[in-house]
Amino acid sequence: RQRDSKGKVVDYYMCRPGDDVRITFPSAGQPPKAMSDMFTVVDFYESKMSEYDSSFAFIPLRRLQEMRGMIDPATGAEAVTTIQLRLKPGAALNAIRDRLRERYPAEQYPFRIQTWKEMQGPLLAAVQMETTLLNLLLFLIIAVAGFGILATFFMIVVEKTKDIGILKALGAPSHGVMSIFLSYGFSLGLVGASVGMIGGLLFVIYINDIAKVIEYITGQEVFDPTIYYFSQIPTIIHPSTIIGVMIGAVLIAVLASVLPAIRAARLHPVQALRYE
C-alpha cells in the first residue's frame, strides 16, 4: 500500500491470482534444512490488521507438514506448532486458559497456553495507557466545566439575593429555595449532556467526512492509510459508555449547584433585604 504520483493511496499487487510463487522455509528436522516449493496464488485475504496482512500466507496444511517433515512415516501422526481456538462471544478467556493449563501442565507438556490478549500484551498495554490519558484529560475538562457551573451559580445567588429574601419573607421554606437551584443545576446538566451526546454521536458518525474537511482546510492528512492499513477511521459506539458519560455529566452539574443552593437556603430574609 503506497501513494501514486498524485498522492492517492493505492494497493500495488506483487502477485495476482493465478501467479506462481516460490516459498522457502526451514524444515522441522535436525539439523533444519531450507525447503522450498512452488505454489499458485488463488485469492487474497485481508484481516484489516497490518501485522497479519504483511506476514501471513495460507497454504494447505497437509502439504506444509509433508515438506517440513512433520508427519511420522511409521504411524502417520501429524504435528503442528500452534493450535488456535476460537471461542464464542463473551466467553471467559482466563477461565478457559486456566482449565487448559490444568489439563496440560507445563511440567509435563512442552506447551505454552495463552490468550490473544497475552500475545498482544505490549500493544494492548500501549492502548490502555492512551485510553487512561484520554480519560484523565476528559475528567479535567469536565472538572473545569463543573467549576464554571459552580461560579455561575454563586453569581446567580449574589444577583438574586433580593428575590431570595422576598421569597423567604413570604414564607418559602429553605428546602424549597434549595430545590430551585438543584433543579436548575439538574436541568442545565441534562440539557448540556443531551446536546453533547448528539454532537458527539454526529462527530463519530461523520468523522471520516470531518477528517476530509480538515485535510482540505489545513492541507495535512489526519489519518494516513499507509501507516494504519485502514481505508477509513474505524469507530465503535458503546451505548453503555454514552449512558455513563451522560449520567456523570448530569451528576457533576447537580453537585456543582449544591453549595450555591445551600448558601441561598441559609440566607436570612432580613439580611437579604437589609440594603435593598
FENCORJO-V191759 format. One line per field, one symbol per residue. ss: DSSP state (H for helix, E for strand, C for the rest). phi: phi as a letter, one per 30 degrees, with the letter a starting at -180 (. if undefined). A space follows every 10 residues. Layout:
BEGIN
ss = ???
phi = ???
END
This chain:
BEGIN
ss = CEECCCCCEE CCCCCCCCCE EEEEEECCCC CCCEEEEEEE CCCCCCCCCH HHHCCCCCCC HHHHHHHHCC ECCCCCCECC CCCCCCCCCC CCHHHHHHHH HHHCCCCCCC CCCCCHHHHC HHHHHHHHHH HHHHHHHHHH HHHHHHHHHH HHHHHHHHHC HHHHHHHHHC CCCHHHHHHH HHHHHHHHHH HHHHHHHHHH HHHHHCHHHH HHHHHHHHCC CCCCHHHHCC CCCCCCCCHH HHHHHHHHHH HHHHHHCHHH HHHHHHCCHH HHCCCC
phi = .bcddciddb cccdabejdc bccbaddcdc ddbdcbacbc dcacbbcibd ddddbcbcbe ddddddddic bdddcidccb cbbccccdei dddddddddd dddbdddcbd cccadddddc eddddddddd dddddddddd dddddddddd dddddddddc eddddddddd jddddddddd dddddddddd dddddddddd dddddcdddd ddddddddic ddbcddcchc daddbbcced dddddddddd ddddddcddd dddddddddd ddcdcc
END
